[in-house]
């Protein structure tokens, strides 16, 4: 690694999106972390990728714009000289406001900057074709994202998703494409078609030519292409982050997401594990706004904690999607309090956090300062280790609620079981 290597700042609209993006940089040799505490690091080495979570997805436009701008100013203060704005791959939530906030903050360092929006993630079935956002070939409004209980997406047309923008296709020539991006930026935002990983690599090459005057805004798909392109252009060569050590064999799965995909994955996990290996901890909806009653109920569920099976699933009630009184964040905080009780009573080797609100709530509740990202179990499912707080040293896997095939959660638990068993066996042999 040379001293000219960049420092990339990633501003993401939720925790799972942040980890899903920063892990792409870890794969390409960057030292990668999701920052969670209020204190920024005193110094950041070149060749680092730092992600922060704005929680902007479900915010109103004005609040999301301010939150995004504030996060980016903090990243600049930490040394970031390249910026990536992580938005939802299905354009859920306050994306226009997030883009506006990024422009507000970045133009303080780069007057005349513009945003290049491409949420395509072909590996997960998300593409941008002819100015339309598609999920597995169909319009996004016909996918589960169109029925999202918190931030539904009503249309696939970028002319409505980002009014006033132009959508272009690239030629594959980095210099020509860079000029095309500049020409099409208009009032500060251009959308780019991409239906394949090759299309994303072509966009990344053009963004390298444009330089920091362009703010890339996309999902983990474009992040992966840029991680490689920026690493090569900045001579980033670092040692891989060491894999986390196991602190126990029990796995706690926290499903805060109300997404249809997350529910289907959880149902599949339940159907495939033996009852002796699985405990479902699911509070009634009436307990979620009653902290004392919830704590008493959880204590009963966690009686004889060391007799808990190897997989404990903590999940929000089935009926909670119809709740008119509690926000997704409030539901997530209630589940996080149950997770806290579990961690304080039983030995836990790994946490699997499904859903951005829940991931944020659990990490906040445990006072985590950062996640050191070490890799991915599979596409869209990063893994790392907690730094700081009461869960320090524990393996953490994060997964967006709407990502992955039905077996994805079962596959994650299976892979973690192998990892924990192997690591603990190796540690025992080394100490004997």
N, C-alpha and C positions, 0 to 999 in steps of 0.2 A: 504494500500500500504506500502511496506517495502522499506528501503533504497537500498536493493539489486535489486529492479526492474530495468529492462533494460531501456535504452533510444534508441529508434529505429530511424535511419535515413533512409529516403526513397528518392532515386534519381530517378526521373521520366523523361520520354522523352517529355512530354507535360503537360499542366495544367490539362486537364480533367483526364488524367491518374493518375496524382498525387493525385487529390481529390478522385478519385474512389478507390485508394489504401488506402489512409490515413483514409477514412471513415470506412474501415473495422476495423481499430484499435479503432476508436471511439466507434464502436458497442461493442467491447470487453472490454471497460472500460479504455482505454488509453486517456489521454489528447492529442488531435490531432489538428495539425495546418499545413496549407500550408504556408510556408514562402515566401514572395514576395519581400520585400525590400532588400537593400544591407546589412543592418546591421543585424548581428546575435543576438539572445537574449543573455543578460548578463549571465543568469543562466537558466538551464532547469532542471525541477524536474524529478526524476526517475518515470518511468511509463508514459513517454511522447513519442509521435510519431511525428516526424518533417519531412515534405516532402518539397523537393525543385524541381523546374522545370529546366531542362537543355536545353530545346528546341532542343534536339539532333536528333529527329526523321528524319528531312529532311536535316540534315547537311552532308557534305562529311565526309568520314571515319576519317581523321586526326583531323578535328575540333570536331567531335562528341566524339572522344576518349579523347581529352583534356578537353572538357566541362564536361564530366561525371566525370573524375578524379578530376577536380577542385571542382565540387559540393560535391563530397564525402569527400574531404579534409576539406571543410567548415563544413560539418556535423560532422566530427570527432572533429573539433575545438569547435563545439557547445556541445560536450559531448556524441555523438552517440557511443554506444559500440556494437550495432547490426546494420546490414545493409540489406536493401532490394532494389534491382534494379528493378524498374518497367519498363517493356518493353511492346510493343504493343502485344495484344493477337493474332493478325494475323501476327506478325513478320514484319510489315511494317517498312521501314526505316533502320537506321544504327545500327541494333541490334548487329552485331559482334563487331563493334567499341565501342559501349557502354559497352559491356561485357569486352572488353580489357581495357578500361579506368577504370572500376571498379576494375579490378585486379591490375592495376598500382597503384592506390591509397590505396587500402585496404591492399596490401602486405607490405606497410610501417608500418602498425600496426600488421599485422598477416602474417609473412613470410610463404610461402608455401600454401597460401590460394588458393581455387579453386571456380569456379562458377558452380552452379546447375541451369540449364535452364529448365523451364516448364511454357510456356505461357498459358496453359489450363485454361479455364474459363467455366466449364460445364453449369453453370446457363445461360450463354449467347450463348451456342452452340459451344464453341471453345474447341476442344479436341486434345490430342496428342496420336496417336495410331499407334503402329508398326513403329515409327519413322516418321510418317506423320502428318502434321498439317491439321486438318479438321474443317470446319465451317458448323454446322448443318448436319454433316455426309458426306459432299462432300469435295473435295480438295479445299484448300484455294484459289488456283488460279482461281477457277470457281465461287468464291464469289465476292461481291462488292470490297473486299480488293484487288483482282486480277486486278480490273479496276480502282483502286484509281488514281486520276489524278496527285497526287504528289509523292506518294511512293507505286507504285503497287508491288504486291507480285507474282513473276512468277512461283513459284513451291511450293509444299507442302512437299518436302523431306528435312528433317533436314540435311542430308548429304551434301546438297547444300546450305541450309540456314545458316548453321554453319559448314563449311567444317572442316574435321579433328576430329569431335566429335563422341562420342559413345552414343547411346541411349539405356537406360535400363528400365526394369520394376521392381517394388518393390514387396516385399513379404508380407509386412504388419507387419513384426517384426522390430521394430525401431532399435535395435542393429545390426541385420544382414543388414538391409537396409543402415544404416550409413556406415558400412564397404564396402558395394557394391558401394556407392557413392565415397568413397575414392579410391577404386580400379579402378573405371572407369574414374576418372577425367583425367588421362593421361596428356596431355599438359596443363591442367588447366580448362577444361570445360567438363561437362557431361550433357546430355539431358535426361529427365525422361518422360516416357509415363504416361498419366493420362487422363482417360475418365469419371471420376466421382468425386464428392466431397469427397467420401471416399478415393479415390486415392490421392487427395491433402492432406487430413488429415494424411494419412500414410507418405507422403513425409515430411510434417511439423514435424511429430514426429521424423523422422530420422534426420532432420536438427537440432532439439533441441539437439540430442545426439552428432552430429558432432560439434556443437558450432560455434563460429564466424569464424572459419577457412573456412566455406562455405559461399559463397555469393549467396543467393537465387535470381534468376532472373525470374520474371514472371509477370502476370497480376494481377488484383484484386482478381482473384480466389485463387491463392496461398497466396496472402496477407491476405485474410480472415482466411485461415487455420492457418497461422503463427501467426496472431494476437491473436488467441485463445491459441495456443500452447505456445507461448512466455509469454503470460499473466499468464497462469497456472504455468509455470516453474519459473517465476520471481515474483509471488505473486502480480500481478498488480491488485489493487482494488481502483479505484477512483470514485468520484461522477460523474454522467452523466453531460455533458456540458449543461448549460441552453439553452433553445430554444431562438432564436432571437425574438426581439419585432418588430412588424410591424411599418413602418414609413409612410405607405400609402397603397392604394389598387391597384394602377396601376402596371401592370407587363410588363416589356420590355424583349422581346425575341430577342436574337441576334444570327443569323444563319450565321456563317462564313464558316462552313464546306461545301465542294463541294461534299461530299459523297452521293451516291444514296439514302442511308437510311435516311440521314438528310433531303434531298429534299422531299422524300415521306412522312416523318413525318410532315414536314411543310405544304405540300399540304393538308394533312388530317386535320390539325388544321384549315386551312383556310376554308375548306369545312364544318366544323362542327360548327364554331362560327357564330353567327349572325353578319351581317355587322355593326350594331350599336355598337358592342362590340370589333371590330377589325380594326386596321389600319395597312396596309402594307407600310413600308418605304423601297423602293428598288431603290438605285441610278443607273443611267445608267453607263455602263462600262467606258464610256469616261470621267466620272467625277472622277474616282478613283485616278488618278494621277494628279489631279488639285485641291489642297486643298482649294483654295479660292472659286472656282466655286462650289465645293462640299458643303462648308459651306453656301454659298448663297442659294443653292438648299435646303439644310436641313432646313434653317431658314423658307423658304416658306412652307415646309412640316409640320413644327412644329408651324405654326401661330396659335394663340389662344391656347396655350399649355394645359390649364386646361380643354379645351373641348375635348382633346384626349380621346379615349375610354379606357376601362380598360385593353386591351391587345394591345401592339404595337410591331409589328414584324419588326425588322431591318435585312435585308437579302441582301446578295451579288447578283449581276445581274445573270440572267440565263446564259448569254453568257460568263461569266468570266472564265469558265473552259477552254475555248480555247485561253485565253490571253497568248501571248508569252512574254509580257513585264513586267507583275507584278507577284511577288511571292505570295504565300498564305499568308505570313506574312504581305506583303505590303497591300494586299486587306483587311486583318483583321484590320490593323491600320486605314485604311480609314473608315471602319465601326465603329471603336471605336470612331473616331472623331464625328460621328453622334450621337453615344450614349452619349458622353460628352455633346453635345448640348441639348439632350433630358433631361438629368439629371439636367442641369442647368436651364431649363425652366419649367419643370413639376415635380409634386410630383410623386415619384416612390417608391413602396414598395418592389419590388423584381426584380432581373435580372435573366434571364435564358440564359446561355451561351452555345451554341451548337457548338462544334469544339474547339480544343485545341489552334489554332492560335488566334481565336477570343477571347477566354477566357483570354489568356495572354495579348492581346492588350488592352482589356477593363480594366483589373485590373491595367495594367501599366499606362494607360491614366488617371485613377482616383487616381493614386499614392497610391494604397492599399499596406499596409505593410504585412498583413497576412489574411488568411481565417481561422476562427475558425470553424471547422467542427462539426456539431451537430447531423447529422444522414443522412438518405437517404430517398427520396420519394419512390423510388423503386430500385431494383437491377440495379447498374450502373449509378444511378442518385443521387449523393450526394447533400446535402444542408448544408449551413453554413451561417456565417455572416461576413461581411467585417470589418477588424480592420485597422484603419488609413485611411487617404486620404479623398477625397471628397465624396466617397460613404460609409463612415464609418456607420455601423449600419444597412446597407441594407442587406436583405436576398439575397443570391446568390445560384443558382442551376447551376451545371456544368454537361454537358453531352457530351460524345464523339460522333462525327458525325455518326459513323458506328454502334452504339449500339442501341438495343431496337426494339420492334415491331412497326408497323406503328402508333398505337394510343399513343405511349409513350409520345410524346410532348404534345398532348392534355390532357392526364392524368396528366402530370406534372402541366400544367396551371390550370386544374380543382382543383387539390389538393392545389396548392398555393392560389387560390382564396378563398377556404374554410379557409385556415390558416390565411390569411390576414383579412378576414371578421370577423372571430372568435376573433382574437387577438385585432383588433381595437375595436370591440364591448365590449370586456372585459375591455380594457383600458378606454373606455368611461364610463362604469359603475363604475369602480374604482375611477375615478376622479370626479364623480357627487355626 
